[in-house]
Amino acid sequence: MRDFDHIGNKRKKEHGLLVSINKSITGYCKKNQIEKTDFAIKIGLASEGSLSNKLKRSREDTDITVTELIHICEITSNFQALRYLNEMFGFVMLSSEPDEHVSPEQLNQITDEAQIEANEFEE
């Protein structure tokens, strides 16, 4: 009986994380007009049922793997699940990508304006 003592140590599934993953998948499927079965296959699962079980809090025998979470984020371009994890541990997630595309000319203009402003304060 001692061989199975570790089973009770498994952490419960995080409901908020499961909800955010499910929302990103559902949104992606609606936007791209695909079935969840097709999405499940796209991330390497056998069926929608496999995906559904991984997203059920009550199913302790199936979990979303880190690899699957990364793949879901890559496919959906939705990073709410990662934001949830960051907030859970007290971190803030920042994107290294600018919100809008800035051309080199625009960047030069911004730099010039900042330099002019800095010079005004030095005088």
Backbone torsions as a table, in degrees:
resi	resn	phi	psi	omega
1	MET	NA	-28.5	-178.1
2	ARG	-62.9	-23.6	-179.3
3	ASP	-63.1	-19.8	-175.3
4	PHE	-111.0	13.8	-179.3
5	ASP	-62.3	-29.6	-176.3
6	HIS	-70.9	-19.4	-174.9
7	ILE	-59.7	-38.3	179.6
8	GLY	-69.9	-10.7	-177.9
9	ASN	-83.4	-10.6	-176.3
10	LYS	-65.7	134.5	179.0
11	ARG	-70.5	142.9	176.5
12	LYS	-68.6	151.3	177.5
13	LYS	-65.2	142.1	-179.6
14	GLU	-84.7	109.4	-174.1
15	HIS	-56.6	-47.4	-179.2
16	GLY	-60.1	-37.8	178.5
17	LEU	-66.1	-44.4	179.1
18	LEU	-61.4	-40.9	179.0
19	VAL	-63.3	-44.8	-178.6
20	SER	-66.0	-38.1	177.1
21	ILE	-65.0	-46.1	-179.3
22	ASN	-61.8	-41.3	178.5
23	LYS	-62.5	-41.6	-178.9
24	SER	-66.6	-38.6	178.5
25	ILE	-67.7	-46.9	-179.1
26	THR	-61.1	-45.3	178.4
27	GLY	-60.5	-43.8	179.3
28	TYR	-62.9	-44.6	-178.9
29	CYS	-64.1	-41.7	178.3
30	LYS	-65.3	-46.6	-178.0
31	LYS	-61.3	-39.6	-176.3
32	ASN	-99.1	5.2	177.9
33	GLN	50.3	53.1	175.6
34	ILE	-124.7	156.9	178.6
35	GLU	-80.9	155.0	177.8
36	LYS	-64.0	-28.1	176.6
37	THR	-61.4	-44.1	178.6
38	ASP	-63.7	-38.3	177.8
39	PHE	-65.3	-44.3	179.5
40	ALA	-57.7	-44.3	178.9
41	ILE	-64.3	-37.0	-179.7
42	LYS	-61.4	-31.0	179.0
43	ILE	-97.3	8.5	173.3
44	GLY	94.5	13.6	177.4
45	LEU	-97.6	160.9	-175.6
46	ALA	-75.8	-31.2	-173.7
47	SER	-161.8	172.6	174.4
48	GLU	-63.1	-33.8	178.4
49	GLY	-60.7	-40.5	177.3
50	SER	-61.6	-45.2	179.1
51	LEU	-64.5	-45.8	-179.6
52	SER	-58.9	-43.2	179.1
53	ASN	-64.0	-36.9	179.0
54	LYS	-67.7	-25.5	-178.2
55	LEU	-96.1	3.3	177.2
56	LYS	-92.7	128.0	179.1
57	ARG	-65.6	-30.7	-176.3
58	SER	-75.3	-17.1	-179.5
59	ARG	-92.9	92.9	-176.7
60	GLU	-79.7	-10.5	-177.4
61	ASP	-89.4	-6.2	179.2
62	THR	-131.9	127.1	179.7
63	ASP	-125.8	153.3	169.7
64	ILE	-71.1	129.6	177.8
65	THR	-84.1	163.3	176.7
66	VAL	-59.8	-42.3	179.8
67	THR	-60.8	-42.8	178.9
68	GLU	-65.6	-40.8	178.8
69	LEU	-61.8	-44.3	178.4
70	ILE	-61.2	-45.1	-179.3
71	HIS	-62.7	-42.1	178.3
72	ILE	-61.3	-45.1	178.8
73	CYS	-63.0	-42.0	178.7
74	GLU	-62.1	-45.5	-176.8
75	ILE	-69.8	-46.7	-174.3
76	THR	-82.8	-18.6	-173.0
77	SER	57.1	28.6	178.7
78	ASN	-115.9	123.6	-173.7
79	PHE	-114.0	21.5	179.8
80	GLN	-60.7	-36.5	178.9
81	ALA	-62.8	-39.2	177.8
82	LEU	-68.8	-39.0	176.6
83	ARG	-61.9	-41.2	178.6
84	TYR	-59.3	-46.9	179.6
85	LEU	-61.6	-42.5	178.4
86	ASN	-60.0	-48.2	-179.3
87	GLU	-64.3	-34.2	179.6
88	MET	-59.3	-33.7	-178.1
89	PHE	-105.4	10.3	175.8
90	GLY	82.0	20.9	178.6
91	PHE	-106.5	162.2	175.9
92	VAL	-117.6	135.5	-179.8
93	MET	-101.3	127.4	176.8
94	LEU	-119.2	142.0	177.6
95	SER	-84.6	140.7	175.4
96	SER	-87.1	-6.4	177.8
97	GLU	-91.9	134.9	176.9
98	PRO	-67.3	151.3	179.2
99	ASP	-63.8	-29.6	179.0
100	GLU	-133.8	155.2	-180.0
101	HIS	-74.3	131.0	177.4
102	VAL	-116.8	120.6	-179.8
103	SER	-75.1	161.4	177.4
104	PRO	-57.6	-35.7	178.9
105	GLU	-65.2	-42.7	178.3
106	GLN	-65.2	-39.1	179.1
107	LEU	-64.4	-41.1	176.3
108	ASN	-61.7	-42.4	179.4
109	GLN	-62.5	-44.7	179.4
110	ILE	-62.2	-42.7	179.3
111	THR	-63.7	-44.1	178.9
112	ASP	-61.0	-44.7	-179.7
113	GLU	-63.9	-39.7	178.8
114	ALA	-65.5	-38.5	179.6
115	GLN	-67.1	-42.4	178.4
116	ILE	-61.7	-44.8	178.8
117	GLU	-61.7	-40.8	180.0
118	ALA	-65.4	-39.9	-179.8
119	ASN	-66.5	-33.2	178.8
120	GLU	-64.7	-33.1	-178.9
121	PHE	-77.4	-23.4	-177.9
122	GLU	-78.3	-24.5	-176.3
123	GLU	-74.5	NA	NA
